[in-house]
Amino acid sequence: IVVYVLFASVVLGVTGSDTTEIATIGLGQKIGPSIFLLGNLFAALAMSTSFLIAGLSLSNSLRADFRMPRPLALLATLATPLVIFLLGARGFITVIDVVGGVFMSLELLLIAAIYWRAKTLGVFRARHLLHLPHTALLVMGLTLAFSIGAIYSVFVLF
C-alpha cells in the first residue's frame, strides 16, 4: 500500500492534471524517454506477474473444485481475458472495471456463501476466531452490495 500511495503521489506531483490513463506514459512524456522505458518495463512486469498469479490460482481452483483436466482449466483461464477483449473492453480502465466490479464481486459473493455454509454446518464454535455474530445480516448485506457492484459494472460496460 505504501508503494502504491508513493507511486500515485509521484505521478500526480509530476503530471498533475495531465495524468494519463496509463501513468507511466504520462511520466515518460513529462520526464523523458528513460523514465518512459523504465516505468513501462516495471508496469509490464507488475501486470504480468499479477496475471500469472491470478491465472494459476484460477486454474488450480478450477482443477480442484470442478475437477477440470489441466489443459481445459488453463484454456478457460487464458480464454477469459481474450473473451473480455473481444466483447469490447479495449481500455485499461474498462478492463480494471470488469475485473474489479464483476469478477471480484462474484469471488467475494462465493466467499460469503462459503462462510455462511461453514457457519450453518457448525464448523465454527462460539469462541472460534472466525465466529461472527449476526452472520445472516452480514452475509445478506455483503450479497446485496456485491451484487449491485457486479450489475453496475456490467451495465456501465455495455
Protein Blocks (a to p, Z undefined) as FASTA:
>chain_A
ZZmmmmmmmmmmmnmmmpcfblmlmmmmmnomklmmmmmmmmmmmmmmmmmmmmmmmmmm
mmmmnopafklmmmmmmmmmmmmmmnopabfklmmmmmmmmmmmmmmmmmmmmmmmmmmn
omacfklmklcghklmmmmmmmmmmmmmmmmmmmmmZZ
